[in-house]
Amino acid sequence: MPIDLYYLPYSPPCRPVLVLADALKLKLNLKELNTRAGEHLTPEFKKINPQHCLPTLVDDDLTLWESRAILTYLASKYGDGSLYPADHKLRAAVDQRLYFDMGTLYQTFTDYLYPQLFGNQPADEEKLKKLEEALEFLNIFLEGKPWVAGSTLTVADYSIICTVNSIIALDVDVYKYPNIKEWYERAKSSMPGFNVSEQVIELLKKLFQDFKAKNTSV
């Protein structure tokens, strides 16, 4: 049976799933929902996912949401074992990085961005400092390591690379962090599916600019 993915193309949480699926050469049945038109709030979709959030994956009799849960599932079922290792210590390191992305890096990104996009507010320098602090943490994690969780590419890299792409689209200089710069360039040259993650940067830049312009004109 095909794997259904309900998604929004430019959504930062949706993109890691698209990138990993491309790397795993999985054929997804893509079902784009226009959240601005409320397509995720229909009774039909709420039956699939009562939290009505994206991405949502349906694989046979399994329905799953939350992007990082989807990443670990796809890597476990369809990967070769390296992307989400079975070894308890290695897996714990991957999980920690995934939770760091969700609770710190991505969170500080949205805390900085969303008031500008949806609240017609100017950029908050204190929130930018929090985002930069999160990037500094990532830079420290990468000290002496080629990938975010250690010596091998894992789903944590797929999750965090898409968050970093979104941060780049905000014109935040991630290359001033030397370890992040090396990791990003390494991903660009050797991460399967990387092009899927990077090609959305210009789209996001335009989207962010359009949102800000619309709010400013109101």
Residue frames as a rotation matrix with the C-alpha (Angstrom) as fourth column:
MET 1
0.571 0.821 0.000 0.00
0.821 -0.571 0.000 0.00
0.000 0.000 -1.000 0.00
PRO 2
-0.008 -0.577 0.816 1.20
0.427 -0.740 -0.520 3.55
0.904 0.345 0.252 -0.68
ILE 3
-0.371 -0.186 -0.910 2.30
0.914 -0.249 -0.322 5.75
-0.166 -0.951 0.262 2.20
ASP 4
0.460 0.603 0.652 0.07
0.648 -0.730 0.218 8.81
0.608 0.322 -0.726 2.51
LEU 5
-0.541 -0.580 -0.609 1.60
0.829 -0.490 -0.270 12.05
-0.142 -0.651 0.746 3.75
TYR 6
0.656 0.709 0.260 -0.62
0.699 -0.700 0.146 15.00
0.286 0.086 -0.954 4.58
TYR 7
-0.169 -0.897 -0.408 1.65
0.908 -0.304 0.290 18.02
-0.384 -0.321 0.865 4.45
LEU 8
0.940 0.220 -0.262 2.38
0.111 -0.920 -0.376 21.63
-0.323 0.325 -0.889 3.60
PRO 9
0.687 -0.696 0.209 5.40
0.550 0.311 -0.775 22.02
0.475 0.647 0.597 1.27
TYR 10
0.036 -0.729 0.684 7.11
-0.072 -0.684 -0.726 24.96
0.997 -0.023 -0.077 2.98
SER 11
0.847 0.345 0.404 6.31
-0.408 -0.065 0.911 23.88
0.341 -0.936 0.086 6.55
PRO 12
-0.113 -0.973 0.201 9.55
-0.916 0.024 -0.401 23.35
0.385 -0.230 -0.894 8.54
PRO 13
-0.168 0.022 0.986 8.15
-0.679 0.723 -0.131 20.26
-0.715 -0.691 -0.107 10.35
CYS 14
0.814 0.544 0.203 7.01
-0.221 0.614 -0.758 18.70
-0.538 0.572 0.620 7.07
ARG 15
0.618 -0.565 -0.547 10.26
-0.743 -0.192 -0.641 19.12
0.257 0.803 -0.538 5.19
PRO 16
-0.370 -0.809 0.458 12.42
-0.878 0.465 0.112 16.64
-0.303 -0.360 -0.882 7.17
VAL 17
0.114 0.495 0.861 9.92
-0.107 0.868 -0.485 13.92
-0.988 -0.036 0.152 6.33
LEU 18
0.951 0.226 -0.212 10.10
-0.207 -0.045 -0.977 14.79
-0.231 0.973 0.004 2.63
VAL 19
0.268 -0.938 -0.219 13.89
-0.943 -0.209 -0.260 14.88
0.198 0.276 -0.941 2.73
LEU 20
-0.424 -0.428 0.798 14.25
-0.656 0.753 0.056 11.56
-0.625 -0.499 -0.600 4.54
ALA 21
0.491 0.671 0.556 11.69
-0.021 0.647 -0.762 9.90
-0.871 0.362 0.332 2.27
ASP 22
0.844 -0.267 -0.466 13.71
-0.526 -0.235 -0.817 11.07
0.109 0.935 -0.339 -0.72
ALA 23
-0.151 -0.974 0.171 16.89
-0.988 0.145 -0.048 9.68
0.022 -0.177 -0.984 0.85
LEU 24
-0.427 0.064 0.902 15.19
-0.349 0.908 -0.230 6.34
-0.834 -0.413 -0.366 1.52
LYS 25
-0.915 0.105 -0.390 13.70
-0.379 0.114 0.919 6.35
0.141 0.988 -0.064 -1.99
LEU 26
-0.629 0.774 0.077 10.20
0.506 0.482 -0.715 5.98
-0.591 -0.411 -0.695 -0.58
LYS 27
-0.744 0.500 0.443 7.23
0.286 -0.361 0.888 6.69
0.604 0.787 0.125 -2.79
LEU 28
-0.771 0.490 -0.407 4.87
0.303 -0.280 -0.911 8.96
-0.560 -0.826 0.067 -0.88
ASN 29
-0.182 0.812 0.554 1.31
0.872 -0.127 0.473 9.70
0.454 0.569 -0.685 -1.85
LEU 30
-0.913 -0.332 -0.236 1.45
0.404 -0.806 -0.432 13.43
-0.047 -0.490 0.870 -1.13
LYS 31
0.115 0.986 0.119 -1.75
0.902 -0.154 0.404 15.09
0.417 0.060 -0.907 0.06
GLU 32
-0.844 -0.486 0.226 -1.20
0.387 -0.844 -0.371 18.83
0.371 -0.225 0.901 0.35
LEU 33
0.214 0.893 -0.395 -3.52
0.972 -0.155 0.177 20.67
0.097 -0.422 -0.902 2.74
ASN 34
-0.334 -0.219 0.917 -3.98
0.269 -0.954 -0.130 24.43
0.903 0.202 0.378 2.63
THR 35
-0.403 0.142 -0.904 -3.98
0.913 0.123 -0.388 25.37
0.057 -0.982 -0.179 6.30
ARG 36
-0.959 0.048 -0.279 -4.74
-0.012 -0.991 -0.131 29.02
-0.283 -0.123 0.951 5.55
ALA 37
-0.494 0.831 -0.257 -7.98
-0.609 -0.120 0.784 27.81
0.620 0.544 0.566 3.94
GLY 38
-0.134 0.429 0.893 -8.69
-0.951 0.198 -0.238 25.54
-0.279 -0.881 0.382 6.90
GLU 39
0.270 0.267 -0.925 -8.35
-0.691 0.723 0.007 22.28
0.671 0.637 0.379 4.99
HIS 40
-0.685 -0.568 -0.456 -6.73
-0.058 0.666 -0.744 20.68
0.727 -0.483 -0.489 8.04
LEU 41
-0.849 0.404 0.341 -9.85
-0.453 -0.223 -0.863 21.43
-0.273 -0.887 0.372 10.10
THR 42
-0.194 0.811 -0.552 -12.34
-0.803 0.192 0.565 19.42
0.564 0.553 0.614 8.07
PRO 43
0.482 0.446 0.754 -14.24
-0.806 0.563 0.182 16.59
-0.343 -0.696 0.631 9.79
GLU 44
0.942 -0.129 -0.311 -12.62
-0.075 0.819 -0.569 14.16
0.328 0.560 0.761 7.36
PHE 45
0.051 -0.999 -0.009 -9.09
-0.132 0.002 -0.991 15.10
0.990 0.052 -0.131 8.35
LYS 46
-0.148 -0.069 0.987 -9.93
-0.957 -0.242 -0.160 15.28
0.250 -0.968 -0.031 12.05
LYS 47
0.881 0.436 0.182 -10.97
-0.464 0.873 0.153 11.63
-0.092 -0.220 0.971 11.82
ILE 48
0.604 -0.750 -0.269 -7.46
0.289 0.521 -0.803 10.86
0.743 0.408 0.531 10.60
ASN 49
-0.532 -0.801 -0.274 -5.71
0.657 -0.186 -0.731 13.15
0.534 -0.568 0.626 13.09
PRO 50
0.475 0.820 -0.318 -7.80
0.837 -0.309 0.452 14.66
0.273 -0.481 -0.833 15.90
GLN 51
0.083 -0.521 -0.850 -4.98
0.591 -0.661 0.463 17.15
-0.802 -0.541 0.253 16.59
HIS 52
0.834 0.373 0.406 -5.29
0.522 -0.297 -0.799 18.24
-0.177 0.879 -0.443 12.94
CYS 53
0.472 -0.762 -0.443 -1.58
-0.463 -0.642 0.611 19.05
-0.750 -0.083 -0.656 12.63
LEU 54
0.964 -0.241 -0.109 0.90
-0.009 0.383 -0.924 18.52
0.265 0.892 0.367 9.81
PRO 55
-0.494 0.084 -0.866 2.71
-0.729 0.503 0.465 16.40
0.474 0.860 -0.186 8.84
THR 56
0.172 0.529 0.831 0.51
-0.726 0.639 -0.256 13.35
-0.666 -0.559 0.493 9.27
LEU 57
-0.641 -0.489 -0.591 1.60
-0.752 0.554 0.357 9.98
0.153 0.673 -0.724 7.88
VAL 58
0.464 0.740 0.487 -0.63
-0.724 0.634 -0.273 7.00
-0.511 -0.226 0.829 7.12
ASP 59
-0.482 -0.661 -0.576 1.24
-0.835 0.545 0.073 3.75
0.265 0.516 -0.814 6.45
ASP 60
-0.630 0.383 -0.676 -1.10
0.214 0.922 0.323 0.78
0.747 0.058 -0.663 6.18
ASP 61
0.363 0.851 -0.379 -2.92
0.624 0.080 0.777 0.64
0.692 -0.519 -0.502 9.54
LEU 62
-0.154 -0.500 -0.852 -0.62
0.943 -0.331 0.023 3.15
-0.294 -0.800 0.523 11.28
THR 63
0.582 0.258 0.771 -1.45
0.453 -0.890 -0.044 6.83
0.675 0.375 -0.635 11.52
LEU 64
0.121 -0.700 -0.704 1.33
0.968 -0.075 0.241 8.98
-0.222 -0.710 0.668 12.92
TRP 65
0.736 -0.008 0.676 1.99
0.244 -0.929 -0.277 12.68
0.631 0.369 -0.682 13.41
GLU 66
0.777 -0.626 -0.069 4.77
-0.294 -0.457 0.839 14.80
-0.557 -0.632 -0.539 14.91
SER 67
0.750 -0.414 -0.516 7.61
-0.575 -0.022 -0.818 15.01
0.327 0.910 -0.255 12.40
ARG 68
-0.252 -0.941 0.225 10.36
-0.948 0.193 -0.254 13.59
0.196 -0.277 -0.941 14.59
ALA 69
-0.059 0.336 0.940 8.24
-0.454 0.830 -0.325 10.55
-0.889 -0.445 0.104 15.47
ILE 70
0.915 0.394 -0.087 7.65
-0.227 0.324 -0.919 10.05
-0.334 0.860 0.386 11.75
LEU 71
0.347 -0.870 -0.349 11.39
-0.853 -0.138 -0.503 10.30
0.390 0.472 -0.790 11.06
THR 72
-0.479 -0.576 0.663 12.28
-0.818 0.567 -0.098 7.62
-0.319 -0.589 -0.743 13.60
TYR 73
0.321 0.678 0.661 9.50
-0.255 0.734 -0.629 5.36
-0.912 0.033 0.409 12.33
LEU 74
0.926 0.046 -0.374 10.52
-0.377 0.075 -0.923 5.64
-0.014 0.996 0.087 8.67
ALA 75
0.032 -0.994 -0.108 14.20
-0.931 0.009 -0.365 5.14
0.364 0.112 -0.925 9.50
SER 76
-0.373 -0.141 0.917 13.42
-0.684 0.710 -0.169 2.11
-0.627 -0.690 -0.361 11.68
LYS 77
0.443 0.682 0.582 11.12
-0.097 0.682 -0.725 0.45
-0.891 0.264 0.368 9.15
TYR 78
0.978 0.084 0.190 12.70
0.181 0.102 -0.978 1.38
-0.102 0.991 0.085 5.84
GLY 79
0.566 -0.824 -0.016 16.30
-0.811 -0.553 -0.191 2.34
0.148 0.121 -0.982 6.67
ASP 80
0.323 -0.561 -0.762 19.42
-0.116 0.776 -0.620 0.21
0.939 0.289 0.186 7.01
GLY 81
0.629 -0.017 -0.777 19.75
0.715 0.405 0.570 0.68
0.305 -0.914 0.267 10.77
SER 82
-0.427 -0.901 -0.079 22.29
0.874 -0.389 -0.291 3.49
0.231 -0.193 0.954 10.70
LEU 83
-0.432 0.286 0.856 19.89
0.085 -0.931 0.354 6.44
0.898 0.225 0.378 10.63
TYR 84
0.307 0.497 0.811 18.24
-0.849 -0.243 0.470 5.43
0.431 -0.833 0.348 13.91
PRO 85
-0.475 -0.694 -0.542 20.58
-0.460 0.720 -0.519 2.90
0.750 0.003 -0.661 15.52
ALA 86
0.504 0.671 -0.543 19.36
0.040 0.610 0.791 0.07
0.863 -0.421 0.281 17.74
ASP 87
-0.380 -0.723 -0.577 22.24
0.699 0.184 -0.691 0.47
0.605 -0.666 0.435 20.20
HIS 88
0.461 0.714 -0.527 20.77
0.880 -0.293 0.374 2.07
0.113 -0.636 -0.763 23.32
LYS 89
-0.002 -0.535 -0.845 23.51
0.575 -0.691 0.437 4.65
-0.818 -0.485 0.310 23.84
LEU 90
-0.906 -0.337 0.256 23.68
0.387 -0.414 0.824 5.67
-0.172 0.845 0.506 20.20
ARG 91
-0.216 0.915 0.340 19.90
0.740 -0.074 0.669 5.94
0.637 0.396 -0.661 19.98
ALA 92
0.401 0.339 -0.851 19.78
0.868 -0.439 0.234 8.01
-0.294 -0.832 -0.470 23.18
ALA 93
-0.540 -0.672 -0.507 22.22
0.404 -0.735 0.544 10.49
-0.739 0.089 0.668 21.62
VAL 94
-0.833 0.310 0.458 20.02
0.412 -0.204 0.888 10.75
0.369 0.928 0.043 18.53
ASP 95
0.164 0.960 -0.228 16.90
0.886 -0.042 0.462 11.21
0.434 -0.278 -0.857 20.65
GLN 96
0.047 -0.203 -0.978 18.58
0.749 -0.641 0.169 13.95
-0.661 -0.741 0.121 22.68
ARG 97
-0.892 -0.429 -0.142 19.42
0.215 -0.679 0.702 15.89
-0.398 0.596 0.698 19.52
LEU 98
-0.525 0.785 0.329 15.87
0.565 0.032 0.824 15.45
0.636 0.618 -0.461 18.21
TYR 99
0.380 0.679 -0.627 14.45
0.921 -0.219 0.321 16.78
0.081 -0.700 -0.709 21.47
PHE 100
-0.365 -0.586 -0.723 16.97
0.540 -0.766 0.348 19.64
-0.759 -0.263 0.596 21.41
ASP 101
-0.931 0.059 0.361 15.74
0.307 -0.407 0.860 20.55
0.198 0.911 0.361 17.96
MET 102
-0.104 0.993 0.050 12.08
0.685 0.035 0.727 20.44
0.721 0.110 -0.685 18.98
GLY 103
0.569 0.465 -0.678 12.37
0.818 -0.237 0.525 22.13
0.083 -0.853 -0.515 22.36
THR 104
0.164 -0.610 -0.775 15.26
0.463 -0.647 0.607 24.56
-0.871 -0.458 0.176 21.88
LEU 105
-0.804 -0.594 0.018 16.47
0.294 -0.371 0.881 25.24
-0.517 0.714 0.472 18.34
TYR 106
-0.582 0.656 0.481 13.14
0.615 -0.033 0.788 25.11
0.533 0.754 -0.384 16.50
GLN 107
0.316 0.740 -0.594 11.36
0.949 -0.250 0.193 26.70
-0.006 -0.624 -0.781 19.47
THR 108
-0.105 -0.414 -0.904 13.65
0.416 -0.844 0.338 29.73
-0.903 -0.341 0.261 19.55
PHE 109
-0.935 -0.161 0.316 13.31
0.347 -0.224 0.911 30.03
-0.075 0.961 0.265 15.77
THR 110
-0.194 0.946 0.260 9.50
0.758 -0.024 0.652 30.21
0.623 0.324 -0.712 16.00
ASP 111
0.299 0.262 -0.918 9.62
0.865 -0.481 0.145 32.48
-0.404 -0.837 -0.370 19.06
TYR 112
-0.540 -0.601 -0.589 11.66
0.249 -0.783 0.570 34.94
-0.804 0.161 0.573 17.01
LEU 113
-0.973 0.052 0.224 9.79
0.218 -0.097 0.971 34.57
0.072 0.994 0.083 13.71
TYR 114
-0.375 0.925 0.055 6.10
0.894 0.346 0.284 34.21
0.244 0.156 -0.957 14.52
PRO 115
0.113 0.449 -0.886 5.51
0.627 -0.724 -0.287 37.60
-0.771 -0.523 -0.363 16.19
GLN 116
-0.644 -0.399 -0.653 6.95
-0.241 -0.704 0.668 39.20
-0.726 0.587 0.357 13.05
LEU 117
-0.963 0.261 0.076 4.86
0.181 0.408 0.895 37.06
0.202 0.875 -0.440 10.70
PHE 118
-0.294 0.939 -0.177 1.56
0.725 0.340 0.599 36.95
0.622 0.048 -0.781 12.51
GLY 119
0.235 0.389 -0.891 1.68
0.935 -0.340 0.098 39.75
-0.265 -0.856 -0.443 15.07
ASN 120
0.611 -0.032 0.791 2.92
0.462 -0.797 -0.388 42.66
0.643 0.603 -0.472 12.96
GLN 121
0.915 -0.351 -0.199 5.76
0.056 -0.378 0.924 43.15
-0.400 -0.857 -0.326 15.45
PRO 122
0.546 -0.801 -0.247 9.34
-0.751 -0.337 -0.567 44.26
0.371 0.495 -0.786 14.80
ALA 123
0.272 -0.561 -0.782 12.21
0.205 0.828 -0.522 41.84
0.940 -0.018 0.341 15.24
ASP 124
0.948 0.078 0.309 12.91
-0.289 -0.198 0.936 41.28
0.135 -0.977 -0.165 18.93
GLU 125
0.171 -0.981 -0.092 16.64
-0.674 -0.048 -0.737 41.46
0.719 0.188 -0.669 19.65
GLU 126
-0.216 -0.220 0.951 16.28
-0.923 0.364 -0.125 39.46
-0.319 -0.905 -0.281 22.87
LYS 127
0.681 0.518 0.517 14.55
-0.301 0.842 -0.447 36.64
-0.667 0.149 0.730 21.01
LEU 128
0.784 -0.504 -0.363 17.25
-0.348 0.128 -0.929 36.77
0.515 0.854 -0.075 18.36
LYS 129
-0.163 -0.872 0.462 19.84
-0.936 -0.011 -0.351 36.36
0.311 -0.490 -0.814 21.12
LYS 130
0.144 0.303 0.942 17.99
-0.645 0.750 -0.143 33.25
-0.750 -0.587 0.304 22.34
LEU 131
0.980 0.196 -0.023 18.06
-0.132 0.565 -0.814 31.84
-0.147 0.801 0.580 18.81
GLU 132
0.411 -0.902 -0.128 21.77
-0.564 -0.142 -0.813 32.59
0.716 0.407 -0.568 18.53
GLU 133
-0.161 -0.414 0.896 22.33
-0.960 0.276 -0.044 30.92
-0.229 -0.867 -0.442 21.90
ALA 134
0.632 0.458 0.626 20.61
-0.297 0.888 -0.350 27.79
-0.716 0.035 0.697 20.55
LEU 135
0.906 -0.363 -0.219 22.87
-0.163 0.179 -0.970 27.90
0.391 0.914 0.103 17.50
GLU 136
0.016 -0.928 0.373 25.87
-0.902 -0.174 -0.394 28.16
0.431 -0.330 -0.840 19.79
PHE 137
0.175 0.123 0.977 24.69
-0.676 0.736 0.028 25.01
-0.716 -0.665 0.211 21.59
LEU 138
0.959 0.210 0.189 24.51
-0.003 0.676 -0.737 23.24
-0.283 0.706 0.649 18.23
ASN 139
0.574 -0.814 -0.093 27.97
-0.518 -0.272 -0.811 24.49
0.635 0.513 -0.577 17.39
ILE 140
-0.141 -0.594 0.792 29.26
-0.982 0.186 -0.036 22.99
-0.126 -0.783 -0.610 20.65
PHE 141
0.552 0.428 0.716 27.51
-0.376 0.894 -0.244 19.67
-0.744 -0.135 0.654 19.98
LEU 142
0.995 -0.100 -0.007 29.34
0.029 0.350 -0.936 19.48
0.096 0.931 0.351 16.66
GLU 143
0.402 -0.905 0.137 32.79
-0.914 -0.388 0.122 20.04
-0.057 -0.174 -0.983 18.14
GLY 144
-0.570 -0.780 0.257 34.97
-0.738 0.624 0.257 17.19
-0.361 -0.043 -0.931 16.90
LYS 145
-0.288 0.559 0.778 32.00
0.257 0.827 -0.499 15.39
-0.922 0.056 -0.382 15.34
PRO 146
-0.989 -0.086 0.121 31.02
0.135 -0.187 0.973 15.15
-0.061 0.978 0.197 11.68
TRP 147
-0.347 0.936 0.059 27.30
0.231 0.025 0.973 14.79
0.909 0.351 -0.225 12.46
VAL 148
-0.036 0.342 0.939 25.04
-0.643 -0.727 0.240 16.15
0.765 -0.595 0.246 15.17
ALA 149
0.818 0.397 0.416 24.76
-0.572 0.488 0.660 12.89
0.059 -0.777 0.626 17.14
GLY 150
0.442 -0.722 0.532 28.26
-0.144 0.529 0.837 11.57
-0.885 -0.447 0.129 16.56
SER 151
-0.511 -0.859 -0.034 30.22
-0.244 0.108 0.964 9.84
-0.824 0.501 -0.265 13.84
THR 152
-0.799 0.260 0.542 27.36
0.587 0.531 0.610 8.82
-0.130 0.806 -0.577 11.55
LEU 153
-0.802 0.591 0.086 24.51
-0.455 -0.698 0.552 10.54
0.386 0.404 0.829 9.74
THR 154
-0.789 0.589 -0.174 21.20
0.584 0.633 -0.507 10.04
-0.189 -0.502 -0.844 11.57
VAL 155
0.062 0.918 0.392 17.62
0.887 -0.231 0.400 11.26
0.457 0.322 -0.829 11.57
ALA 156
0.362 0.011 -0.932 18.73
0.682 -0.685 0.257 14.02
-0.635 -0.729 -0.256 13.95
ASP 157
-0.724 -0.656 -0.214 20.70
0.285 -0.566 0.773 15.57
-0.628 0.499 0.597 11.09
TYR 158
-0.629 0.553 0.547 17.64
0.658 0.004 0.753 15.41
0.414 0.833 -0.366 8.84
SER 159
0.420 0.815 -0.399 15.52
0.903 -0.335 0.268 17.16
0.085 -0.473 -0.877 11.43
ILE 160
0.261 -0.372 -0.891 18.04
0.492 -0.743 0.454 19.84
-0.831 -0.557 -0.011 12.33
ILE 161
-0.759 -0.568 0.317 19.17
0.551 -0.301 0.778 20.58
-0.347 0.766 0.542 8.77
CYS 162
-0.198 0.771 0.606 15.63
0.788 -0.242 0.566 21.67
0.583 0.590 -0.560 7.91
THR 163
0.684 0.345 -0.643 15.45
0.689 -0.594 0.415 23.91
-0.239 -0.727 -0.644 10.97
VAL 164
-0.198 -0.854 -0.481 18.78
0.439 -0.516 0.735 25.46
-0.876 -0.066 0.477 10.01
ASN 165
-0.662 0.034 0.749 17.53
0.735 -0.164 0.658 26.01
0.145 0.986 0.084 6.45
SER 166
0.423 0.896 0.136 14.58
0.803 -0.440 0.403 27.90
0.421 -0.061 -0.905 7.87
ILE 167
0.515 -0.327 -0.792 16.91
0.520 -0.616 0.592 30.01
-0.681 -0.717 -0.147 10.00
ILE 168
-0.621 -0.754 0.211 19.03
0.587 -0.269 0.764 30.77
-0.519 0.599 0.610 6.93
ALA 169
-0.235 0.631 0.739 15.87
0.854 -0.228 0.467 31.98
0.463 0.741 -0.486 5.19
LEU 170
0.784 0.470 -0.406 15.57
0.617 -0.661 0.427 34.59
-0.067 -0.585 -0.808 7.95
ASP 171
0.521 -0.702 0.486 19.01
0.043 -0.547 -0.836 35.89
0.852 0.457 -0.255 6.93
VAL 172
0.836 -0.353 0.421 20.51
-0.463 -0.040 0.885 34.79
-0.295 -0.935 -0.197 10.24
ASP 173
0.255 -0.843 -0.474 24.21
-0.807 0.085 -0.584 34.09
0.532 0.532 -0.659 9.69
VAL 174
0.954 0.084 0.287 24.72
-0.234 0.808 0.541 30.44
-0.187 -0.584 0.790 10.66
TYR 175
0.674 -0.737 -0.037 28.13
0.421 0.424 -0.802 30.36
0.607 0.525 0.597 8.97
LYS 176
0.222 -0.614 0.757 29.67
-0.659 -0.667 -0.347 32.43
0.718 -0.422 -0.553 11.75
TYR 177
0.522 -0.048 0.852 29.57
-0.689 0.565 0.454 29.22
-0.503 -0.824 0.262 13.79
PRO 178
-0.269 -0.765 -0.585 32.52
-0.961 0.173 0.216 27.22
-0.064 0.621 -0.781 12.40
ASN 179
-0.855 -0.060 0.515 31.30
-0.134 0.985 -0.107 23.75
-0.501 -0.161 -0.850 13.34
ILE 180
0.205 0.973 0.109 27.84
0.102 0.089 -0.991 24.43
-0.973 0.214 -0.081 11.94
LYS 181
0.380 -0.134 -0.915 29.43
-0.839 -0.466 -0.280 25.70
-0.389 0.875 -0.289 8.73
GLU 182
-0.692 -0.702 -0.170 31.52
-0.715 0.632 0.298 22.53
-0.101 0.328 -0.939 8.35
TRP 183
-0.618 0.538 0.573 28.54
0.172 0.804 -0.569 20.30
-0.767 -0.253 -0.589 9.14
TYR 184
0.406 0.834 -0.373 26.29
-0.194 -0.321 -0.927 22.17
-0.893 0.449 0.031 6.70
GLU 185
0.105 -0.459 -0.882 28.85
-0.985 -0.168 -0.029 21.94
-0.135 0.873 -0.470 3.90
ARG 186
-0.879 -0.392 0.270 29.34
-0.387 0.919 0.076 18.25
-0.278 -0.037 -0.960 4.68
ALA 187
-0.198 0.900 0.388 25.60
0.205 0.425 -0.882 17.69
-0.958 -0.095 -0.269 4.47
LYS 188
0.439 0.352 -0.826 25.45
-0.624 -0.542 -0.563 19.59
-0.646 0.763 -0.018 1.20
SER 189
-0.192 -0.645 -0.740 28.04
-0.976 0.205 0.074 17.29
0.103 0.736 -0.669 -0.36
SER 190
-0.856 -0.341 -0.389 27.12
-0.325 0.940 -0.108 13.94
0.403 0.034 -0.915 1.17
MET 191
-0.660 0.675 0.329 23.64
-0.212 0.253 -0.944 13.86
-0.720 -0.693 -0.024 2.76
PRO 192
-0.829 0.444 0.340 21.17
0.532 0.438 0.724 11.95
0.172 0.782 -0.599 0.57
GLY 193
0.144 0.988 0.055 18.16
0.958 -0.153 0.243 14.15
0.249 0.017 -0.968 -0.10
PHE 194
-0.401 -0.352 -0.846 19.90
0.686 -0.727 -0.022 17.38
-0.607 -0.589 0.533 0.95
ASN 195
-0.968 -0.013 0.250 18.85
0.197 -0.656 0.728 19.18
0.155 0.755 0.638 -2.22
VAL 196
-0.106 0.994 -0.018 15.21
0.643 0.083 0.762 18.70
0.759 0.069 -0.648 -1.22
SER 197
0.279 0.173 -0.945 15.88
0.928 -0.301 0.219 20.53
-0.247 -0.938 -0.244 2.03
GLU 198
-0.534 -0.637 -0.555 17.88
0.511 -0.767 0.389 23.41
-0.673 -0.076 0.735 0.54
GLN 199
-0.764 0.181 0.620 15.73
0.562 -0.288 0.776 24.18
0.319 0.940 0.119 -2.47
VAL 200
0.283 0.954 -0.102 13.00
0.868 -0.209 0.451 25.61
0.409 -0.216 -0.887 -0.23
ILE 201
-0.342 -0.467 -0.816 15.19
0.829 -0.559 -0.027 28.39
-0.443 -0.685 0.578 1.22
GLU 202
-0.993 -0.047 0.106 14.35
0.096 -0.844 0.528 30.96
0.065 0.534 0.843 -1.46
LEU 203
-0.236 0.972 -0.017 10.66
0.355 0.102 0.929 30.01
0.905 0.213 -0.369 -1.24
LEU 204
0.212 0.277 -0.937 10.75
0.972 0.036 0.230 30.55
0.097 -0.960 -0.262 2.51
LYS 205
-0.741 -0.535 -0.405 12.53
0.563 -0.824 0.059 33.89
-0.366 -0.185 0.912 2.14
LYS 206
-0.825 0.484 0.292 9.79
-0.049 -0.575 0.817 35.12
0.563 0.660 0.498 -0.19
LEU 207
0.051 0.884 -0.464 7.08
0.590 0.348 0.728 33.69
0.805 -0.311 -0.504 2.05
PHE 208
-0.108 -0.166 -0.980 8.49
0.967 -0.248 -0.065 35.43
-0.232 -0.955 0.187 5.12
GLN 209
-0.946 -0.294 -0.138 8.81
0.249 -0.929 0.276 38.71
-0.210 0.226 0.951 3.22
ASP 210
-0.576 0.797 0.183 5.25
0.077 -0.170 0.982 38.45
0.814 0.580 0.037 1.87
PHE 211
0.151 0.614 -0.775 3.83
0.874 0.284 0.395 37.72
0.463 -0.736 -0.494 5.31
LYS 212
-0.398 -0.391 -0.830 5.65
0.786 -0.612 -0.089 40.70
-0.473 -0.687 0.551 6.83
ALA 213
-0.992 0.018 0.126 4.58
0.063 -0.792 0.607 43.01
0.110 0.610 0.785 4.00
LYS 214
-0.260 0.964 -0.051 0.95
0.354 0.144 0.924 41.95
0.898 0.222 -0.379 4.35
ASN 215
0.197 0.317 -0.928 0.94
0.973 0.051 0.224 42.51
0.118 -0.947 -0.299 8.10
THR 216
-0.672 -0.542 -0.506 2.69
0.599 -0.799 0.060 45.87
-0.436 -0.263 0.861 7.76
SER 217
-0.909 0.317 0.272 0.10
0.032 -0.596 0.803 47.10
0.416 0.738 0.531 5.26
VAL 218
-0.126 0.917 -0.379 -2.86
0.788 0.325 0.523 46.23
0.603 -0.233 -0.763 7.50
